[in-house]
Amino acid sequence: MLRVSELSLVSVSCVFIFSVICQLPCGAWSCAPADRTALSSFSNNLGTAIDGWPGAENSSGDCCRWLGVHCRRFEAEDELRVVTLDLAVRGLTGALPSTLAHLDRLRVLNLSGNSLHGDLPPALLHMPRLQVLDLSHNNLTGELGLGEPAAPPGAASSLAHLDVSFNSLSRIRSGVFLGLPRLRSFSADSNLLAGAVPGSLSSCSELEYLNMANNSLHGTLAGLNFSRLTRLRALHLYWNRLSGRLPASLSDCRELRVLNLRRNNLSGQVPAAFRRLQALTFFDIGNNSVTGIAAALRALQDCRALAVLILTTNFHGEEMPGGTAAGIRGFRSLRLLGIANCALRGGMPAWLRASARLGVLDLSWNQLVGEIPSWLGGFGSLYRIDLSNNELAGQISVSLARLRSLDGHVPCEQVSMSQYGVRLYNWHVERGQLWYDHYIPPSLDLSGNDLAGAIPPVLGGLRALNILNLSWNALSGPIPAALVGLNALQTLDLSNNGLAGEIPAALEGLTFMSSFDVSHNRLSGRIPAAGQFSTFPCSSFAGNPGLGGKYCDGDGGVVGEPEPDGTLLAGGSEMFGLPLWIGVIFGLSATSLFMWLG
């Protein structure tokens, strides 16, 4: 005889099995005729057949068995109802019919990654139970919200996630968000949107994520009341044409973590109230016309979680604040700092010393003077330094050899940009651009300054370094053979200096090097021919009349052809699983990290 505990277990098991059976898309129940009609209408509008759907082989009369359709049975109903339609990346073509709105139990509609075209029916935004609508990566055109109002009187939309990014939508109707009170995530980036940012977004009090980047939006942000968007966590409005001042009401978004307004026409100062953004980790206003760098730093240094700060191409011609006299203490949590292309005057800011966690530093394309401070080598996490195109003088500080993230003794903790939903790239006015989707390579760029003296041989101890650029300075003396210790090096640029002596044959051991340039120096002797040296163009050695080699002369001329070497080609044609030409582009593009292409 079963004990009481065993009877209870049997009872629970029966209830569980019965509940599962009640949701099976087959057996005693089949899909509701109204749902089948709505799906058939959708299918009839498509230019391609869907496997298992009407018109295709092995089609079923039960729409709950169709590809991408999921059903469940609700209490007091004798038929299965469609709750999910997921046909992402199925090669679908055609237009979206409004009859899909007849699926009144639908909760998830995902048609992303197809080639659907035409307008977005406004009825889809007001389906009573729809929570997720993903139409991203299609060819939709027209206006979002065309034909409003579309919701029946008194109806409340349940839509929480709306993604129409990577389409060709041209406009958003001003009142479209008034009927979406539960919206938590809205993405419309990479469309053709013009006009102002809709003020009706202020009515979406549950909004957490807003992305309208890479469009042609213009006007100011004054019409958007951020004080009503207190749950906002990420705001992406970069690559638009927005103007006016940064709205102080953004400081009411206390949960804001990512604020990306890069490449607009914003002006004025960073509001002092931004110091209240204690959750802020990523702040980018690069490529605007913001003024008052001292005021900006004073406000943002109080954002205790701030890890990425990009102020590039602002504050033109201002003075770089020096430190405590300007009221700047520094940034305790900062991992990445970009203040490039601002024509800032002054010296290296002493307040940087407080940023003990700093990993990436870009102060390129300014007018900074003085010497490279010795304290720069005391950082434990710094692995990317770009001080190029300034007016720094003196010798290269040997303290740089103490950078622990580059000496190979500890793993290099790289800054990942993907966690913030953004991409950065190296930029060069003549050589184009290269995107960094995830990590920024370890590098030291001191090019375009007035540095003199010899290259410190101790730099050869930076074994994790990928890029070393010392070009366009006044360096003299020999090329240190100790640079062979840079066994992870991919780019070495020593061009346009006053270096003398021979190219060390030991550098043939740098097997990962895909870009090498010693042109326009005073070098002499033989050009190495082994290893990667047989792959470098003769222009890499031009401007050195005393140089000569098997394939190149010192004027950049070709004197012979490399002999085929299967081993060399096998090793040189691929690097880290990538073709060699990618490595070449990678090396040639490493000049300025945060100067965004205009």
N, C-alpha and C positions, 0 to 999 in steps of 0.2 A: 504494500500500500504506500502511496506517495505521501510524504510528509507535507506539512503546511507550507514550508519554504519552497519545496519542489513544485507544489501546486501554483504558488505565486509566480515562480519562474516560468512555468508553462503558460500561465495566463498572460504574462508580459510578452512572452515570445509570440503568442497568437495575435495579440494586439499589434505587435510590430510587423509581423508578416502580413496581416490584413491591411495595415496602413500602406505598406509597400505595394501590395497588389492594387490598391486603389489608385496608385499613381502610375501604373504601368501603361505605356502607350499602345498596348495590344490586348488581345483577349476579348472580354465581353464588351469593352467600350472602344469606340473609335472617335475621331475628331468631329467636332461640331460642323454641320454643313455650312454655317456662316463663315467659319474660319477657313474651311476648304475653298469656298468661293473667293474670299479675299486673297488667299495665296495663289489661286489659279489666275486671278486677274493680274497679280503681280508678275507671275510667270509669263503671261501672254504679252506683257509689255517689254519683256527682255528680248534681246537679239540673239541670245544664246540659250540653249537648253541646259537644264540642271539635271544631273544624273539622278534618276529615280523619281523625278517630278513628271507631271503630265506632259506628254509630247516626247519623252525620252523612253528608252527601252527599260523594261522591268519596272514601270511605274506602278504605284499602288493607289488604290482609291482612298486609303486611310492617310491623310496628310501628316499624321503624327509619325509615320514611317519615312517621311521624306527627309532628304539630306538637310541637315542644319536646323531641323524643326524639333523642338522639345515641348512636350505636353504634360499636363497634370490634370487630375480630376479634383474639382472643388466640391465641397459639401453641398448637398441639395441639388446637384446637377448630375444628369445621367450620361453626359458626354465628356470626352476629354477636350480640354481647351489649350490652345497654343500660348505658351508663356515665353518662349525664346525663339528667335529667328536669327541664326548666326551663319551668314554666308560670306564671311570675310575672305578676301583673296581667292575668289572663285572665277575670275575672268568675266564677270557679268557686264553686259552692255545694255543700253536702253534707258528709259526714263522711270522715275519713281511715281507710281500711281497713288492717289490719295486714298484708294480703297484699302491700303494697308492699315489705315486708321480704324477700320472695322474690326480689327483684332483687339477687342476691348479687354482681353485678359493679358495682353502682351506686356512683358516687363523688360525684356532686353531685345533690341533690334540692332544688329551689327552687320553692316554692309560695307565695311571699310575695305580699302585696297582693291577696288574694282574700277570699272570705266563707265559708271553711271553718269548720265548727263541730264541737263534740263534744270528746272526749278525744284526747290525743296518744298513739297506741299506743306503749308502751315498747319494742317490738321495733325501732322505727325508730332508737332510740338505739344499738342494738348490731348494726347491719348490718356485716358483716366488713370491707367496703372503703369504706363511706361516709365521706367526709371533710367534706362541707359539707351541713348541713341548715338551710335557711332557711324558717321557717314564720311569719315576722313579718307583722304587719298582717293578721290574720285574726280569727275569732271563737271561737278555741279556749277551752275551759273545763276545769274539773277540776284534777287534780294532775299535775305533771311527775314522771314516774317511777312512776305508779300501776301496781301489779302487779309491782313489782320483787321478786326478780331476774328479768330477762327474757333475759339473755345465757346461751347454752349454757355448760356447765362448760368452763373453760379458754379460752373465746373472749375475744379482746382487741379492743375497739372501736378503729377508726381515726379516729373523729370528731374533727376539729380545730376546726370552726366550727359553733356551735349558736346560732341566733337565733330566739327565740320572743317577741320584744318586740311590744308593741301587740296583745295579746290580752286574754283575761279569765281567765287561769289564777289559781287561788286559793291554791296551795301547791306547794312543792317538797319531795319526799320526801328525808329526811335523807341517805340513802345513795346517791342517784342518781349522784353523781359518782365513786363508788368504781370504777365500771366504765368510766370515760372517762379513762384515763391520758394520752391524747395531746391532750386538749382545750387549745386555745390561745386561743379566743375564745368567751365566753358572754355573750349579751345577753338579758335578760328584763325590760327596763325597760317601764314603763307597762302593767302588769298589775294584778291585784288580790291580789298575793301578801301573805300574812300569815305569822306565825311568825318564827323566827330565820333568820339567814343560815346556810345549811348548812355545818357544819364539814367535811363531806366534800370541799368545794372545796379543802381543803389537800392532798388527794391528787393534784390536777392540777398537777404540778410544772412543766409546760410552759405554764401559763396566762400569757397576756400581756395580755388585755383582759377586764375584768369589769364589766358594767353591769347593776345591778339597781335602778336609780333609779325614782322615781315609783311606789312601791308602799306597802304598810303593814307592812313588816318591822319587828320590834321586838326587844327584848333587846340584849345587848351584842355586841361584836365579839371578845370573849375566846375564843370557841370556834373562831375561824379563825386558824390558825397561819400568819402571813404569812412566817415564816422559811423555810417550805418553798415559797414562791411567789417565788423570787428572780428570775424572768423577767418579773414583772408590770410593765407599762408604764402602764396606765391603770386607775383604780378609780373607778367612779361609783356611789355609794350615796346620792345626794342625794334629798330629798323622801321620807323614810321616817320611822320613829318609833324609831330606834336610840337607845340610851342608854348610860351608862357613859363610860369614858375613851377617849381615842384610844390605840389599841394601840401600844406602843413597838416591837413586832416589825415594824411597817411600815418601820422604818428599815433592815431587812435587804433590802428590795426596792430594791436599788441602781440598777436601771434604770427605776424609777418616774418618769414624766414628768407625769402628770395625777392629782391626788388631789382628788376632789370629794365632800365630805360635807355639803354645804349643807343646811339645814333638816332637822335631826334634834333630838334631845334630849341631845346629847353634853355632857359636863361635864369638870371638871378642867383641867389645863394641857396645853399642847402639849409633848410629850416633848422633852427636850434632845437625845435621840438623833436627832431629825429633821434635825439639822445634817449628818448623813451622807448625806442624799438629794441627792447632787450633780447628778443628772440631772433633778431636779424643776423643771418650768417653770410649772405651774399648780397653785395651792393655794387651795381654797375651803372654809372651815368657817363661812360666814355663817349666821346664824339658828340658833345653838345656845346653849349656856350655858357656854361655855369661859371660864376666868378666867386672869389673869396675862398682861396684854398685853406687859409688859416682857420676861418670860421667853420668850414666843412670838416676839417680834421678835429677841431675842438668838440664838435657835436658828435661825430661818429665814433670817437674814441671811447665814449660812454656806452656804446653798444657792445656789451661784454661778450656776446657770442660771435661777433663779426670775424669771419675767417677769410673771406675774399673781398677785396676792396679795389675797384677799378675806376680811376678818375681820369683816364687818358684823354688827351685832346680837350682840355678845358683850361681855365685860369691863365690864358695866354699872356706871357711876359711878366707874371707876378713873381714875387720872391718866395723861394722855398722856405717855409718856417723852420727855424733852427731848433727849437725845443722848449724848455721850461719858460723862457722869456716870452714866448708866444702863447703860453698856456697849454702846450701839447705835451702830454705825458707818454703817449705811445699806445700800442694796441697789443694787449696780452694774448689774444686768441688768434691773431692774424696768421694765415698760412700763405696768402698770395697778395702782393701789393703791386699795382700798376699805375704809375703816374707818368706816362710817356707822352712825348710830343706836345708838351705844354710850354716850351721855351722858358722854363723856370730858371731864374737866376739864383745865385747863392752856392752853398756847398752841400756836401752830403749831410742829410739831417741826422742829428744826434739822437732824436727820439726813436729812430729805428732800433736802437739797442735794446729797447724794452720789448720788442717783438721776438721773444726767444723761440717761438714756434715757426718762424718764417721759413717757407720753403722756396718761394718764387719771388724775385725782386726785379722789377722792370722800371728803371728811371731813364730810359733811353730818349734820345732826341729832345734834350733840354739844353741848358747853357750852364750846367753845374761846373764849378771850378774847384781848385785845390787838389789834394792828393787822395788816393784811395785809402780810407782809414784802415788801420790795422785791426780794429775791432770787428771788421766785416768777416774776418776768418774765424771768429769765435762762435758762430752760429752752429747749432747742432743739427739742424734740419735743412739748411739752405743748400739747394742743389741747382738752382737756375738763377744766374745773375746776368742782367743785361744793363750795362752802363754805357752802351755805345752811343756815338754821336753827341758827346758832350765836349767840355773843354778841360777835362781832367789832365793833370800834369804829374810830373815826378815819375818814379819807377813803379813797376808792378809790385805790389806788396807781397812779400813771401808768406804773409799770414794767410793768404788764400789757400795755401797748401794744407792748412789745418782743418779745412771744411770736412767735418766727419761724414756728411752724407755723400761726399764725392771720393773719399779715400778708399772705399771698398771694404772697410772693416765692419761697417754696420749696414743693414739694408736701407736703401734710399726710399723713404716714405713719400711717394709722389702725390701731388695734389690732383685729385680726380675732378674734372669739370662736369662729367655726366650726371653726377648726383644733384647738380643744380639745374639741369635741363638746358645747358648752354654749350656752345662750342667756341673754342678760341683758335686762333691761328697765328703763325709767324707771317710777317708781311715785309716785302721789300719792294721799293718803288719800281725797280727794273726787272725783278725776277718773279713777280707774282706772289702767290699765297699757298699755304699748306695748312689744312685744317688739323687741329688736334681734337679728336672726338673724346678722348678719355684722359690720357696722361701727357704731361709736358716733359720733353726730354731733358736730361741733365746737361747743362751747358754753362759756359763762361764766355761772355761777349763783351770785350773792352774796345772794340774797333771804333775808329773815327774820333780819337781823342789826341792828346799831345803827350802821350806817355813816351818816356825815353829810357835809355839804359838797356841792359841785357834781359833776355827772357830767363826768369829764374828756373834753373834745372829742377827745383823741388816741385814744380807744377806737374812733373811726370808721375808724382805719387797720387794724382787724382784719377784713380783707376776706373771709377764709374762714369767719368765724363764722356758724353757723346759728341759734344760740339765745343771747339775751342777756336775763337775768332779774335785775333790780335791785329788785324789788318788796319791800314791807314793810321799809323802812329809814327813815331820817330825812333823805333827800337833799333838797336845796334848789336854787334857781336854775333856769335855763331848761333845756329839752331841747336839747342841742346839734344844730344843723343838720348838723354834721359826721358825724352817724350815718348820713347818706345814703351814706357810703363803705362801709357794711356791705352790699355788693351781693349777698351770698349769704344774707342774714338771712331766716329763716322765722318766727321768734318774737321779739317784743320786748315785755317786760313791765316797765313802770315804775310800776305801780299802788301805791297806799298809801304815798306819800311826801309831801313838801312842795314839789313842783315848781311853779314859777310861770311866767307868760308864755304865749306861744302855742305851739301845735303847729307846728313848722316845715313849711311847704308843701313843702320839698325832700324830705321823707320820702315823698312820693307817688312818688318814683323807686325805692322799694324794691319792685320788681315781683314778687319771690318771697315776700314776706311774707304768711303766711296767718293769723297770730295777732298781735293788737296790743291792748295794754291800758294805758291811762293813767288809769284810774279812781281816784277818791279822792285827788286832788291839789288844787292851787290854780290850775289852768290857766284861761286866759281866751281870748277871741277866737273866730275861726271854726274849725270842724272841717273839715279838708281833705276834699274830695269826689271827687277824681280818683284814678285808679289803683286800688289795692287797698282804699283807704279806703271805697269804696262797698259793700264786702263785709263789713265788720266790724260786729258787732252794736252797738246803742246802749249796751249795758252796758259796752262798752270805754271809754266816756267819762263814765260816771256819777260823781257826787260832785264835779263841777267846775261849780258854779253859773254861773261866768263864761263857760262854753263855749256855743256855739251853732253849728248847722250846717244844711245843706239837708235832712238826713234825721233828725238826732238833736239833742236838747238836752242841756244839761250835767247833767241829772238822770237820764239813761239813757232818756228817753222818745223815742218815735218821732214825728216831726213831718211826715214825708213818705215817699214810696216812691221808690227808685232808678229812674231811667228805663232801659229796656232799652238795652244797648250791646253789640252783637254782638262787637266787638273785645275789650271788657273781659271778657265772658263766656268768650270763646275762650282768653284768656290766663289768666284766674283760675280756670277750672274744672279745669285740669290743671296739675300741677307735677311736673317730672322724670318725666313719663309716668304719674303717679298722680293720682287724683281729688283735688279740693281738700279734701274732708272728711277724707281721710287726713292731709293736711298739717296740718289744724286739730287733729286728735287728736294728731298727732306733736308739735306745739308745746305743747299744753296739758298734755302728760304729762311735761314735762321738769323735774322737781324733784329726784328722788333716784335715782341709778342702781342702787344695789345693795341697796336695802331690799326684800326679797322678800315678796310678799304673803302674809299669814298667815291 
